[in-house]
């Protein structure tokens, strides 16, 4: 039996439950990004004002990479949170958040609600090349529960980010007490920057 074709059309106002859930997604993700930025600023040893001025806003997963590299510089490790798992989770959540927040919503002829997905490409099939979804969009059917599940997952990673903040702050305070900062003009760097005096010219025999 042939599968019934479902037609979709754009809707300006999705059902109320979806609108409320999308708002929660956007708000929860904003808090997650804010917590990540606070963590970056803390590791750098700068306040929020200087952080907002000097540090740009990369993707969430890229911020975790930045934090990991900064911790390596400081010689600090943590065991309360697996940063690799957190990075992977944030990458997936950010992709879903962007899909729900920036895409158009549609209603199907069967009453289903969907979002237009332009991310990625359709897999190549025998005799047909790989085609980007920006050319042939995908309609991803979304249940209201899917939106609420995403909110829950974002808030879960935010809790992990706060746990990481607390342990990293404790580790950094202990490390910096043992290793006070030194002037960059001391030691070998000073030797490299200050030119040596040239020796006096030798007298030549006449």
ZIHUDA-V165549 format. One record per backbone hydrogen bond with DSSP energy under -0.5 kcal/mol. NH is the residue of the N-H (numbers start at 1). CO is the residue of the C=O. Records with the same first field share a line. If there is no record, write none. Layout:
NH = CO + CO
This chain:
7 = 5
9 = 107
11 = 105
18 = 15
19 = 15
20 = 16
21 = 17
22 = 18
23 = 19
24 = 20
25 = 21
26 = 22
27 = 23
28 = 24
29 = 25
30 = 26
31 = 27
32 = 28
33 = 29
34 = 30
35 = 31
36 = 32
37 = 33
38 = 34
39 = 35
40 = 36
41 = 37
42 = 38
43 = 39
44 = 40
45 = 41
46 = 41
51 = 47
52 = 48
53 = 49
54 = 50
55 = 51
56 = 54
58 = 56
63 = 59
64 = 60
65 = 61
66 = 62
67 = 63
68 = 64
69 = 65
70 = 66
71 = 67
72 = 68
73 = 69
74 = 70
75 = 71
76 = 71
83 = 81
86 = 82
87 = 83
88 = 84
89 = 85
90 = 86
91 = 87
92 = 88
93 = 89
94 = 90
95 = 91
96 = 92
97 = 93
98 = 94
99 = 95
100 = 96
101 = 97
102 = 98
103 = 99
106 = 114
107 = 9
108 = 112
109 = 7
111 = 108
114 = 106
115 = 140
116 = 104
117 = 115 + 138
118 = 116
122 = 131
125 = 128
128 = 125
131 = 122
133 = 120
135 = 132
136 = 132
137 = 135
138 = 117
140 = 115 + 138
141 = 139
142 = 113
146 = 143
147 = 143
148 = 144
149 = 145
150 = 146
151 = 147
152 = 148
153 = 149
154 = 150
155 = 151
156 = 152
157 = 153
158 = 154
159 = 155
160 = 156
161 = 157
162 = 158
163 = 159
164 = 160
165 = 161
166 = 162
167 = 163
168 = 164
169 = 165
170 = 166
171 = 167
172 = 168
173 = 169
174 = 170
175 = 171
176 = 172
177 = 173
178 = 174
179 = 175
186 = 183
189 = 186
190 = 187
191 = 187
192 = 188
193 = 189
194 = 190
195 = 193
